[in-house]
């Protein structure tokens, strides 16, 4: 079988001259180093095994809105979509994601352990197929922070000690939590406070203190590029993107792990597919989330695999040969002060708080 590679955005996508089942499959993800890790761990071997043509789309940040629009138009063009757990819960609740029988439609662990046991509590929705544990944290330019490097997430709000531009995601997620924590709210109380109008106002007031110093990002590759170019002194980003920037690209940047926000990422299969396309999508996710494939992804990016059976297989970086375990967000040296995102909270509140956030941005 002949394999060729095309470029869509920043990700190289494996293509083949022959295909079985559905001839083409559109996989939606986040782009950058993350999509590149999926390409190496999943897409290339899957295409080699099946001959399927994989077309890559980098629209995961807009997945909920776009799937709503596709469903309304009766034209679902995506086959497999990579989303955060809260978005998977929303899509499932709205009937826009297929319900999955994890134990019959996904692979067992090598020792025969069923998927529901192997993934455990990470199956937060009947439509969600867990893939990775990751965190959103901060990177900072060593040459711009002065003699005293930041050790607290609240340094982001300290423009006197650390003057310069910050990069924050153009979303209420994480920003609202960090704002409340840096305004004195105990970590254990953050989501209770954020559920109130007063708490939301308090978070916006804290964000107001740095609003003029923020460059807002949408794509996961944005903050690493802003840091590499020296356009920001610090910025939030996915830990795997910062790993790529620091370890692979050797940029003069360090990680600020304090108050990193743990989250889950995984697959959903949209409703509205033909039987042939649904069968292909299920075949792909069964392959891509087996024990070995999830461990293989950790060779290319520092995200923890969602299967318990994959963890012992996490080894060294595929090209650098370094031990990947110390670069994971779950490493004991990195997880001394973490916040686990509340998936149910954001599934229930995201639309409302995001509307307020977008209105706040243009004030």
C-alpha positions in Angstrom: 0.0 0.0 0.0 1.3 3.4 -0.9 1.2 6.1 1.9 1.6 9.7 1.2 1.5 12.7 3.6 -0.3 16.0 3.2 -0.3 19.1 5.3 -3.5 20.7 6.7 -2.7 23.6 9.1 0.2 22.4 11.2 -0.4 18.7 11.2 0.8 16.1 8.8 -1.8 13.6 7.9 -1.3 10.1 6.6 -3.2 9.3 3.4 -3.4 6.1 1.4 -4.3 5.1 -2.2 -6.8 2.5 -1.0 -9.4 2.4 1.7 -11.9 0.0 3.3 -15.3 0.7 4.8 -15.7 4.4 4.5 -13.1 5.7 2.0 -12.3 8.9 3.9 -12.5 9.7 7.6 -12.4 13.3 9.0 -10.8 13.4 12.4 -11.1 16.7 14.3 -8.4 17.6 16.9 -6.4 20.6 18.2 -3.4 20.9 15.9 0.2 21.6 16.7 2.3 19.2 18.7 -0.8 17.4 20.0 -2.1 16.5 16.5 1.5 15.6 15.5 1.6 13.1 18.4 -1.7 11.6 17.3 -0.4 11.3 13.8 2.6 9.3 14.9 0.8 7.1 17.5 -2.5 6.5 15.8 -3.0 7.8 12.2 0.1 6.4 10.5 -0.3 2.9 11.9 -4.1 2.9 11.4 -3.7 3.9 7.7 -1.0 1.3 7.2 -3.3 -1.4 8.7 -6.5 -0.4 6.9 -5.8 1.9 3.9 -8.2 4.5 5.1 -7.7 8.1 4.0 -7.5 10.3 7.1 -8.4 14.0 6.7 -7.4 16.2 9.6 -9.4 19.2 10.9 -8.1 21.4 13.7 -11.5 22.8 14.9 -11.8 21.1 18.3 -12.0 24.4 20.1 -15.2 25.1 18.2 -16.6 21.5 18.3 -19.8 22.1 20.2 -21.0 25.1 18.1 -20.0 23.4 14.8 -21.6 20.1 15.7 -24.8 21.9 16.7 -24.8 23.7 13.3 -24.1 20.5 11.4 -26.9 18.7 13.1 -29.3 21.5 12.5 -28.3 21.5 8.8 -28.5 17.7 8.6 -25.0 17.5 7.2 -22.5 16.0 9.7 -19.1 16.1 7.9 -16.9 15.0 10.9 -16.4 11.3 11.8 -14.4 11.4 15.1 -13.9 14.5 17.3 -11.4 15.1 20.0 -12.9 17.1 22.8 -12.4 17.9 26.5 -14.6 16.0 28.9 -17.0 18.8 29.7 -17.7 19.4 26.0 -18.3 15.6 25.6 -20.9 15.7 28.4 -22.7 18.7 26.7 -22.7 17.0 23.3 -24.0 13.8 24.9 -26.7 15.6 26.8 -27.8 17.3 23.5 -27.9 14.0 21.6 -25.0 15.1 19.3 -22.7 12.3 20.4 -23.1 8.6 20.1 -23.5 6.5 23.3 -20.6 4.1 23.5 -20.7 0.6 25.1 -17.1 0.9 26.3 -16.7 -2.8 27.2 -17.9 -4.2 23.8 -16.8 -1.4 21.4 -13.4 -0.7 22.9 -10.4 -3.0 23.3 -9.7 -4.9 26.5 -6.4 -4.4 28.3 -3.7 -7.0 27.4 -4.5 -9.0 30.5 -8.3 -9.1 29.6 -9.3 -6.2 31.9 -12.4 -4.6 30.5 -12.3 -1.0 29.3 -14.6 0.3 32.0 -12.2 -1.0 34.6 -9.1 0.1 32.8 -10.3 3.7 32.2 -12.2 3.7 35.6 -13.5 7.1 36.8 -12.2 8.8 33.6 -15.3 7.6 31.8 -17.3 10.7 32.8 -20.0 10.3 30.1 -21.5 7.4 28.3 -20.5 9.1 25.0 -16.9 9.9 26.1 -13.9 7.8 25.2 -11.0 9.0 27.4 -7.6 9.5 25.7 -5.3 11.6 27.9 -4.9 13.4 31.2 -3.4 16.8 30.6 -3.1 20.1 32.4 -3.3 23.8 31.5 -0.5 25.6 33.2 2.0 28.4 32.6 5.2 28.9 30.8 7.5 32.0 31.3 10.4 33.5 29.6 13.5 33.0 31.8 15.2 36.1 30.3 12.2 38.4 31.0 11.1 37.5 34.6 14.2 39.1 36.2 16.2 37.6 39.0 13.3 36.0 40.8 11.4 33.5 38.8 7.7 33.1 39.5 6.6 30.2 41.8 2.9 31.0 42.2 0.1 31.2 39.6 -0.8 34.5 41.2 2.3 36.0 39.6 0.2 36.3 36.5 -1.8 39.0 38.3 1.3 40.7 39.7 2.2 43.2 36.9 4.4 45.2 39.3 6.8 42.3 39.9 6.4 40.9 36.4 5.6 43.6 33.9 4.8 42.6 30.4 2.2 40.9 28.3 0.5 37.7 29.4 -1.2 35.1 27.2 -4.5 33.7 28.4 -7.0 31.5 26.6 -10.0 33.4 25.2 -12.3 31.3 27.3 -13.6 31.5 30.9 -12.3 28.0 31.7 -9.3 28.1 34.0 -9.1 31.9 33.9 -12.1 32.2 36.2 -10.8 29.6 38.6 -7.3 31.2 38.8 -8.8 34.6 39.3 -10.9 33.5 42.3 -8.0 31.6 43.8 -5.7 34.6 43.5 -8.5 36.8 45.0 -8.4 34.6 48.1 -11.0 31.9 47.5 -9.9 28.5 48.8 -9.3 26.0 46.0 -11.9 23.6 47.5 -14.5 26.4 47.3 -13.8 27.7 43.8 -16.6 26.0 41.9 -19.2 26.7 44.6 -18.3 30.4 44.4 -18.2 30.4 40.6 -21.7 29.0 40.5 -23.0 32.3 41.9 -23.5 35.6 40.1 -21.4 37.3 42.8 -18.6 34.8 42.4 -18.5 35.4 38.6 -18.5 39.1 39.1 -15.6 38.7 41.6 -13.6 36.7 39.0 -14.2 39.3 36.3 -13.1 42.0 38.7 -9.8 40.2 39.3 -9.3 39.6 35.6 -10.0 43.4 35.0 -6.7 44.1 36.9 -4.7 42.6 34.0 -7.1 42.9 31.1 -4.9 45.5 29.4 -1.9 43.3 29.6 -3.4 40.2 28.1 -3.0 38.7 24.6 -5.9 36.3 24.2 -5.3 32.9 22.4 -7.6 30.4 20.7 -5.3 27.7 19.3 -3.1 25.6 21.5 0.0 26.6 19.4 -0.5 30.3 20.1 1.2 30.7 23.5 4.3 28.6 22.6 4.8 30.8 19.6 4.2 34.0 21.6 6.8 32.8 24.2 9.2 31.8 21.5 8.9 35.3 19.9 9.3 37.1 23.2 5.9 38.8 22.8 4.7 37.7 26.2 6.5 37.3 29.5 4.3 34.4 30.5 1.3 32.5 29.2 -1.1 29.7 29.8 -0.8 26.7 27.6 -1.3 22.9 27.6 1.6 21.3 29.3 2.4 19.1 26.3 2.8 22.2 24.1 5.2 23.7 26.6 7.1 20.5 26.8 7.6 20.7 23.0 8.7 24.3 23.3 11.2 23.8 26.1 12.6 20.3 25.5 12.3 19.8 21.8 12.7 23.3 20.6 15.1 24.3 23.4 13.5 27.7 23.9 14.5 29.8 27.0 11.3 29.0 28.8 10.4 27.3 32.0 7.2 25.7 33.4 5.2 27.1 36.3 3.3 24.1 37.5 1.6 25.9 40.4 -2.2 25.6 40.2 -2.1 23.6 37.0 -5.6 22.5 36.1 -6.1 18.9 35.4 -8.5 17.9 32.6 -9.4 15.0 30.4 -9.4 14.8 26.7 -10.9 12.1 24.5 -13.0 11.2 21.5 -16.7 11.4 20.7 -18.4 10.1 17.6 -21.0 12.5 16.3 -24.6 11.3 15.8 -26.0 11.5 12.2 -23.3 9.4 10.5 -24.2 6.7 8.0 -23.8 3.1 9.2 -20.6 2.8 7.1 -19.0 5.9 8.6 -20.1 5.0 12.1 -18.5 1.6 11.7 -15.2 3.2 10.5 -15.2 5.7 13.4 -15.8 2.9 15.9 -13.0 0.9 14.4 -10.6 3.9 14.6 -11.3 4.7 18.2 -11.0 1.1 19.3 -7.5 1.1 17.7 -6.5 4.5 18.9 -7.5 3.9 22.5 -6.0 0.5 23.1 -3.3 0.1 25.7 -0.3 0.2 23.4 -1.5 3.1 21.3 -2.2 5.4 24.3 1.3 4.5 25.7 2.8 5.2 22.2 1.4 8.8 22.2 3.3 9.6 25.4 6.5 9.0 23.4 5.8 12.2 21.5 4.1 14.5 24.0 4.0 14.7 27.8 0.3 13.8 28.4 -0.6 10.9 30.7 -2.5 8.0 29.0 -6.0 7.5 30.2 -5.8 3.7 30.6 -4.3 2.3 33.8 -2.7 -0.5 31.7 -0.9 2.1 29.6 0.9 3.8 32.4 3.6 1.1 33.0 4.4 1.3 29.2 5.3 5.0 29.3 9.0 5.1 28.5 11.3 7.4 26.6 10.7 10.1 24.1 10.7 8.7 20.6 13.6 10.8 19.2 15.2 12.5 22.2 15.5 9.3 24.3 14.7 11.1 27.6 12.5 9.6 30.3 9.0 11.1 29.8 7.7 10.4 33.3 9.2 13.5 35.0 7.5 15.7 32.3 4.0 14.4 33.0 1.6 16.7 34.9 1.1 13.8 37.3 4.7 13.6 38.4 5.1 14.2 42.2 7.4 17.2 41.6 4.8 18.8 39.4 1.5 18.1 41.1 2.1 19.7 44.5 -0.7 22.2 44.0 -3.2 21.2 41.3 -6.9 21.9 40.6 -9.0 19.2 39.1 -11.5 20.8 36.7 -15.2 20.2 37.5 -16.5 18.5 34.3 -20.1 18.6 35.5 -19.9 22.3 36.4 -18.6 23.3 33.0 -21.0 21.1 31.2 -23.9 22.9 33.0 -22.5 26.5 33.1 -20.2 26.9 30.2 -22.7 28.4 27.7 -23.9 31.0 30.3 -20.5 32.0 31.7 -18.9 32.0 28.2 -21.6 34.5 27.0 -20.7 36.7 30.0 -17.0 36.3 29.3 -17.3 37.2 25.6 -19.4 40.3 26.6 -16.8 41.3 29.2 -14.0 41.0 26.6 -15.4 43.7 24.4 -16.2 46.2 27.2 
